[in-house]
Structures are given as C-alpha cells and as structure tokens.
C-alpha cells in the first residue's frame, strides 16, 4: 500500500524556486531519507509534507487522503524538530500530552500512551522534569516521545542526529533503527549525512538543485549512482572523477584513455555511450589499490596519507596534476611525498558522459 | 593571588566610589536627618524617633498613602494588560506595525510637563476634548479635575497614556525571544489560537510580565509630576500621592527631617513590595531552558 505520495510539488520563495516538480511514492511503513546538501530543498519538502509551508502547486496524499490543504495538526503526521522545540515551561509529561489534549484524547488513554512511550524510550524517570533539566540526548528522546504518542501515520525527522556529539549520535542511530521496528508507521528523515541515510533508510532520495536526483536503496545509490552529483555526494571519501577519452570498444565494453595515455578497460557497454568526445571515468577508492611504483596501472605521488586503522587512504597526485584516492592495507608503509603505483580495477569503473549521466559496469551473472 | 585581588579592586573602585557617594552616603545622611528636627537652612535639633511617631499619627500621611496605592492599583494592571495587547498586535514585520510601534512609544519621550498640558486640554471640564464630545452627545461634561472621585482616575489615565512605551517594548522583546519552532510544534500538536496563546505565548512571557509589573509598581508608587501639575493634589488632598506630600512638607513647610522620615518609610515599603513580588514570582519556578 502507498503511504505518502507527492505529485509534482513545486515551491518558490519570490522569484527563487526551491522545489521544481517533486514526485515521489512511499511504500507502507517505509523509511526514507532525504539526502542532499544545504539548499537542495530537502527541508522545504519536509515542511510542505508537515504543513508548515504551503506548496505553490502539486498534491500531497497520505494513505489515500489528500492532505495538502489541511492544517498541520490534522494531517496525521508528527515532526521531530532539529532543535527539538520542546515547550520549556512544561514538564516532559505535559510536553507529550499537549498534542493529545488538543486532539481530545481521553485522559486515561493519554496516560497509557505516555507510560508506554516513556518505557520504550527509557525516559520514565524524566517525566516530571522540564526540558531545561535534561541533557541533549534526553531532550532528543523526549522529542521522539512526543511524536510517538500521537501514533501518526508518518514520522518526519528533521536532521535528528545533528545536535548530538559523535558517541551519542552513533548510539541514537542504532536506537532509531530499533525504534523503527517497533512503531508501525512510515518515516521520512532529512539529513545531509550520508552515513545516517545509508544505515537507517530503506530508500534514499538524493536531492540537489531543487530536484530529486535519484531514488533507490542505499547500496543501489552507492553502486549505481544516476549521475555525477550522486556519485560524488554519496561515498566517503568521494569518488575520484578523471577526464578521459573514449576509445575503441573491446568485446562491446568501452576502453578509455586517461590524459597521460594510460588505457583502462572498463565493463561499461559501449551501446549507451556517446560515439566520441570527452567522457569522465569515476573510481571509488576501494577500486584503486596501492602497489610498488611501476607495477600498477599508473604511478603517482602520495600527497596525503590517512591511516584509519583497518585501512589506509592514500590521496595521490598523477603526473598531469589530477588527484586520485586509493586504498592500502592498514599497516601501509606509504609516506607523504613518495611515489606509489596505483592498480586500477577498470571492471568497477563508472563512466560519465558530457551531461553528467552515469554509465555503470555490467555485473557478472551469478 | 593577592595582587590579582588588588588589581580587581582597582577596576571596580571608581564605580564603588561613585555608588557610595551618590547613593549610600545620601541614604545614610537622610536616615540621620530623619532623627532631627531640621530645615533647609541647616539648623538641626536631635529629636530621636519623634518624626516617625508624628508621621504614624498623621491623617494626611495616611490619606496620601491611600491615594498612592489606589493609583498603583489602577495603573499597574491596566498598563500591563494594555501594553501586552499592543505588543501582541504589533509583533509583526510589516511597515504599518513599525509605524504604530513608533507612535505608541512616542508618548514616552515627552516630558511630564507636555503630557500634563496635553491631558489638561483633554480633561478640562468646560472646553476639553472629552467635555466637547460629551456635550455633542448631549451628556453633561464631567469635572475630571475638580471632582474628588474623578481626579485619581484622571491621573491614572494620564499616567497610562504616558507610560505605554517601555512596557510595550519589553513585551515585544519578550515575544521576539520565543522561538518560531515552538509555534510550529504547537500547530503540529493541533493547538488552536487560544490554546497557543495561553499555553505557549503567555507562559513564555512570564519573566517579562514579572519585570514589567515590578518596574511599574516601583515607578507608580513614586508618582509625582502629573499630580503636581494636573491637580496640585487637590481638591482637598484627594489626589495627593505620597511623593507630592513629601515635597510639600520639605519645600513648603520646610520640615526636612519629617519629610525624610516619610521618604524612608516609602523606601522601605517599595523594597518590601519588590522583595515580596520577587519571592512570589520565583517560588516554584524551576530551571528553564
């Protein structure tokens, strides 16, 4: 069953368009992340769904009911604000009860829902405190609790982890994933952090420049990015993109030539590629490995060496000045300034044509 | 350590010096003079607590105190409510709101003399604005400045008109402090306008309201200029507030010691009221964000 549908939603502030015809279908109880840089329109889209902003045109449907003309309180959605927006003069209990009182839920029902939610979120000790007496993590839980007790059809989370420190963020991420199993509702989370989106969401909606760039499962987005923007935005460190020249096909797959003449055999079918002209080759760091100088596909100079423990990231500069990110073992002996060889796994490379569309390597049939 | 304390003292010394010279010293001197029969020419004669004993037996003192408290009761709640409503109405970014904010604040920059003159034009029984309006409607004009039952309300209205600016600005500042997402959360919680006002806006203005009430109470207990210029405290002392009484005793009857004794009593009263209000308003208040 469809949970939320957006049909051609448009919005502009004065002469500045912020959303340019967004259309999206969400499955029942699906967890979707809106991922994109600031200014991509993702927060505006969330606020339009919540009813805090009005779209200029387009339709918003939730579980078969059109909601874009309804007041925020009548839509059956709950929003967890980035800054939590707890009422400072009310206790935690009153914060959670406020929306239910307005909806004329009976008192016994309110008490039962609050007890239930407080247990789930382990905030039952805090019910009589005020937000000012809580830590950041506790406020976050209360804000989530305030959303849960409303038993909404759709949860909206606005950058839910951005105000927490690193340790708490990881913990809360796990908790959100667990919580998600317990509440039967669809969830939309806005984030600019791809790790959050990748770990929590069933599907990611990558947004940039007022438009949806790609909708897909996390690994699909990572493995088969739709275009140059998605390829660069998802994945850390970002995919290396080098200018290249298309070359004669070999067995139906494109062979490309880097600027210094190195040939790389890809597994991208030539059928989709433009006949000739400039193309770009995209390489994830894990598809470029460090070898002894002269023994790899190409040589370069190590500019930055990042030791992450289990692996080492080597940022190398090629002779033509372009940079490429490669991976080495955790105990790598590469130091900054030395020459290294780079083994490129051409079978995993992506190719981008002139308008930025990404062409993927064909997978082996298993 | 010692050196740091000395250098710290050097920094605060100018302020402490000025504070002592301008506030503490006159206060102690005043207290000292209140134990004397003293006039403005420096003659002093120790009388102990005699001034205070006389004061507490003086019916005019009690009348003036009564008038003062009546004025405060008439002015403070009304002024608080009116300025809160004005702030709520004008708390928007439109051009007209900015013009009205300036308009309502403008009365505050006028001196008491101008304010009194304006209200004399409005209130004068035979040719004032109100009198003309009432006559036009066929109603007998009211003697605002000569009827003992009307002088105190007339003073209160004049004072409220004069004092709108500052409390309105304080409430506006308080309203600006309420984060927008609080209202968004309330709208998602399905709160209507009244619920939002009574459960979100008003509680958020709690501190501002307390501040306004305390400032206004302290100010209105010292009401003076309007009363002196509009009614001279009359008729028969019906609109004479305590500060006007102190002024008359000191500079009319030249009984400096007696006047200062009355001033000390007023000071203690204001202090006690302020402390009581502070205690009442902070009681039960917990740490807030």
Interface residues (C-beta under 8 A of the other chain):
Chain A: X50 X51 X52 X71 X72 X73 X74 X77 X78 X79 X81 X83 X85 X86 X87 X88 X89 X90 X98 X99 X102 X103 X130 X131 X132 X133
Chain B: X179 X181 X182 X184 X185 X186 X187 X188 X189 X190 X191 X192 X195 X199 X200 X203 X204 X206 X286 X287 X288 X289
